[in-house]
Structures are given as C-alpha cells and as structure tokens.
C-alpha cells in the first residue's frame, strides 16, 4: 500500500530555510519520479519540484527556482525539500508523491510569517 508521511513544516520567518521530509512506503522512491506539490488557501494545488528516477535530474517551478532543492535518500526511502529565502507566498500545505500512483499524503503545513 502506497503511503506518504510528510513532516518538518511549521512557522517560518521570512528569509528562513526549513527542510521538509517525506517518508514513502509501499514502493521504492529511487525507481520513480518523485515530486513536491503545494496548496495555498483558496488556490489550486500546484507542482513545485521533481526528481527523476534515472539520473536524479531535478526540475523546479519558476516561483521556487534557485531557492528550493529537492533530493532523496534511497537508503531511507525518503524525499526532501530544502527551502531557502522563504516568502509569505510560500505559505502552503506541502505534499510529496509520485505521479505513478493516485495516493496523496496528509501534507505538512508551512507558514511563512514574522
């Protein structure tokens, strides 16, 4: 059974650098394209970043390019999103998943505020 447990969110000051984590189970993250998404209040869920299975090629949405870094730990079956230079508009619930399966986790709330 595919499951995700996202963690590491919380209240972050503008300019902060939190790292959020995603523990995946039921499949092996290294064999799938993994992605982070986010949903802000009143907005559609949007794609943020992805890392490919082959070559670990990373791609980012323009809104986070240069500030966020996606990575994975194959031994731990974990995916991470290192975020820097946080802005209030980065406030959202962040989710990780592979598009190969329909499952979503509960997400982790990140709030950027002083």
matplotlib code that plots the C-alpha trace (Angstrom):
import matplotlib.pyplot as plt

x = [0.0, 1.5, 1.7, 3.4, 4.2, 5.3, 6.9, 9.1, 6.6, 5.8, 6.1, 9.0, 10.2, 10.6, 14.0, 14.2, 15.4, 13.3, 13.7, 10.6, 10.7, 8.6, 8.7, 7.4, 6.3, 4.8, 7.2, 10.9, 11.4, 14.5, 12.5, 10.0, 9.9, 9.2, 7.6, 6.6, 3.4, 1.8, -1.6, -2.2, -5.5, -8.0, -5.7, -5.3, -2.7, 0.5, 3.6, 6.8, 9.7, 10.6, 13.5, 13.7, 14.4, 17.1, 19.9, 18.2, 17.5, 15.8, 13.3, 11.6, 8.7, 9.8, 8.4, 10.9, 13.8, 17.1, 15.5, 14.3, 16.2, 14.6, 16.6, 16.1, 17.8, 17.4, 18.6, 15.9, 13.3, 12.9, 12.4, 13.3, 12.7, 15.2, 13.7, 15.6, 14.8, 11.2, 8.5, 4.9, 3.6, 5.4, 2.8, 1.0, 0.5, 3.3, 2.8, 5.1, 4.2, 5.0, 2.6, 2.6, 0.1, -3.0, -2.3, -1.7, -0.4, -1.7, 0.9, 2.8, 1.8, 4.5, 3.6, 5.9, 5.2, 7.0]
y = [0.0, 3.3, 5.8, 9.2, 10.9, 14.5, 16.3, 19.2, 22.0, 24.8, 28.5, 30.0, 33.6, 35.3, 34.5, 31.3, 27.9, 25.0, 21.4, 19.2, 15.5, 12.8, 9.2, 6.9, 3.3, 0.6, 1.4, 2.3, 6.1, 5.6, 3.8, 6.6, 10.2, 12.0, 15.4, 18.0, 19.9, 22.7, 24.1, 27.6, 28.7, 29.4, 28.2, 25.1, 22.6, 23.3, 21.4, 22.7, 20.4, 16.9, 14.5, 11.8, 8.1, 7.9, 10.3, 12.2, 15.2, 17.9, 20.5, 23.4, 25.7, 29.2, 30.5, 28.5, 28.0, 28.9, 28.8, 25.2, 22.0, 18.5, 15.5, 11.9, 9.3, 5.9, 4.0, 5.6, 5.8, 9.5, 12.6, 16.1, 19.7, 22.2, 25.6, 28.9, 32.6, 31.9, 34.3, 34.8, 33.5, 30.2, 29.5, 26.3, 22.7, 20.7, 17.2, 14.7, 11.9, 10.1, 10.6, 6.9, 6.3, 8.2, 8.3, 11.6, 12.0, 14.4, 17.0, 19.3, 22.9, 25.6, 29.1, 32.0, 34.9, 37.2]
z = [0.0, -1.1, 1.7, 2.3, 5.6, 5.2, 8.1, 9.1, 8.5, 10.9, 11.3, 9.5, 9.4, 6.0, 4.7, 6.7, 5.4, 6.5, 5.3, 4.9, 4.6, 3.1, 4.2, 1.5, 1.9, -0.3, -3.2, -3.8, -4.3, -6.4, -9.1, -9.6, -10.5, -7.2, -6.8, -4.3, -4.6, -2.5, -2.0, -0.6, 0.9, -1.9, -4.6, -6.7, -5.8, -7.8, -8.7, -7.1, -7.9, -9.2, -9.3, -11.9, -11.2, -13.8, -13.3, -10.4, -12.7, -10.9, -12.2, -10.4, -10.8, -11.8, -8.5, -6.4, -8.8, -7.2, -3.7, -3.3, -3.7, -4.0, -3.0, -2.0, 0.3, -1.4, 1.7, 3.8, 1.1, 1.8, -0.2, 1.0, 0.0, 1.3, 1.1, 1.4, 1.2, 2.2, 1.3, 2.7, -0.6, 0.0, 2.8, 1.9, 2.7, 1.0, -0.4, -1.9, -4.2, -7.4, -10.3, -10.9, -8.0, -7.2, -3.4, -1.6, 1.9, 4.6, 3.7, 6.0, 6.7, 6.2, 7.3, 6.5, 8.8, 11.1]

ax = plt.figure().add_subplot(projection="3d")
ax.plot(x, y, z, "-o")
ax.set_aspect("equal")
plt.show()
